[in-house]
Amino acid sequence: MGLGGGIGSILRYLASLFFNRFVISGFPTGTFMVNSIGCFLIGLFLGYFEKQIYHTTELRFFFITGLCGGFTTFSTYSNETIQLLQNNQIGIAFLYTFLSIAIGFGMTYLGIHLVKN
């Protein structure tokens, strides 16, 4: 799991650098995109491991807990939302919160659905 978490963290950093080039009116694009992609990946991995008979628990933990856990970042999302509120960007803070939850659930469901069907 530790190796997966380290790889996920490095990928999160690189993806955030990439997506932060597309900042829209103070919206935390990097974290939003990383968390959305992470939800999709978790869905894919959950669906895949649910279908597979021959896999190890360690492999499941490596990808889901390690890689995806290191890649996504709820603490950064939380901090960015507080910063938006403190900067009186209340509309963006609520939009960010709503989209993060709605897209997160949707992407996880999509990942599971794609693998199962």
Order of alpha helices (4+ residues) and beta strands (2+ residues): alpha-alpha-alpha-alpha-alpha
